[in-house]
Amino acid sequence: MPAQLTLRLQLKVIAGASRPGVEWFGDKLKVKVNAAPEKGRANSAVCALLASTLNLPISAVRIVAGEHQPLKTVELTGLTLADVQQRIG
C-alpha cells in the first residue's frame, strides 16, 4: 500500500467575514469564513470550506498549528501543492 500524501500549508484566516472564500495570499492561503472565532466554530468552518473547495473529505483536512491564532498551519491528506494550486486558481 503506497504512503498517503500529506501537505502542510499556512493559512491567514479571517473569521466573521461577510462572504466565505479561499484565495492565494502570497505563498499562503487566505481563508474567509462567516463563523465567529469562538468555541472552535471558525476552525470547523475553515476545515469544511477547504474540504469543499479542494474536493476532499473533511477528514483529510486538519489544523495542526495556530488553533487560536489567525495564522494557522493546515495538513491536507491526498493532495500535492500543484493539486491545490490548480484547484484554487
C-alpha positions as CSV (number, residue, x, y, z in Angstrom):
1,M,0.0,0.0,0.0
2,P,1.6,3.4,-1.0
3,A,2.2,6.1,1.6
4,Q,-0.6,8.7,1.7
5,L,0.4,12.2,0.5
6,T,0.3,14.9,3.1
7,L,0.8,18.6,2.5
8,R,1.2,21.4,5.1
9,L,0.1,24.9,4.1
10,Q,0.0,28.1,6.1
11,L,-3.3,30.0,6.2
12,K,-4.4,33.5,7.1
13,V,-7.9,33.1,8.5
14,I,-10.4,35.9,8.6
15,A,-13.3,34.9,10.8
16,G,-16.6,36.7,10.8
17,A,-16.2,37.6,7.1
18,S,-19.3,38.7,5.1
19,R,-18.6,36.2,2.4
20,P,-16.7,32.9,2.7
21,G,-13.9,32.2,0.2
22,V,-10.4,30.8,-0.4
23,E,-7.7,32.6,-2.3
24,W,-3.9,32.8,-2.5
25,F,-2.2,35.5,-0.4
26,G,1.4,35.3,-1.4
27,D,2.6,31.8,-0.5
28,K,-0.3,31.3,2.0
29,L,-4.0,30.7,1.5
30,K,-6.4,33.4,2.8
31,V,-9.5,31.7,4.1
32,K,-12.6,33.8,4.9
33,V,-15.3,32.2,7.0
34,N,-18.6,33.6,8.3
35,A,-18.2,31.8,11.7
36,A,-17.1,33.8,14.7
37,P,-13.7,32.8,16.3
38,E,-15.3,31.3,19.4
39,K,-15.6,27.7,20.7
40,G,-13.8,26.3,17.6
41,R,-16.5,27.4,15.2
42,A,-14.2,29.3,12.9
43,N,-11.7,26.4,12.8
44,S,-14.5,23.9,11.9
45,A,-15.7,26.3,9.2
46,V,-12.2,26.6,7.8
47,C,-11.8,22.8,7.6
48,A,-15.2,22.4,6.0
49,L,-14.6,25.2,3.4
50,L,-11.2,23.9,2.5
51,A,-12.5,20.3,2.1
52,S,-15.4,21.6,-0.1
53,T,-13.1,23.9,-2.2
54,L,-10.5,21.2,-2.7
55,N,-12.9,18.3,-3.2
56,L,-11.6,16.4,-0.2
57,P,-13.4,14.6,2.6
58,I,-13.4,16.7,5.7
59,S,-11.3,14.0,7.5
60,A,-8.4,14.9,5.1
61,V,-8.2,18.5,6.4
62,R,-6.7,19.1,9.8
63,I,-5.4,22.2,11.6
64,V,-2.0,21.3,13.1
65,A,-0.8,24.7,14.4
66,G,-2.3,28.0,15.4
67,E,-5.6,26.8,16.5
68,H,-6.2,30.0,18.5
69,Q,-4.5,32.4,16.1
70,P,-5.4,33.9,12.7
71,L,-2.2,32.4,11.2
72,K,-2.7,28.6,11.1
73,T,-1.0,25.6,9.6
74,V,-3.2,23.0,8.0
75,E,-2.4,19.5,6.9
76,L,-4.1,18.2,3.8
77,T,-4.1,14.5,3.0
78,G,-4.1,13.2,-0.6
79,L,-3.0,16.4,-2.5
80,T,0.2,17.9,-3.7
81,L,0.9,21.6,-3.8
82,A,0.3,21.5,-7.6
83,D,-3.1,20.0,-7.0
84,V,-4.0,22.8,-4.6
85,Q,-2.7,25.5,-6.9
86,Q,-4.8,24.0,-9.7
87,R,-8.0,23.8,-7.7
88,I,-7.6,27.3,-6.2
89,G,-6.8,29.4,-9.3
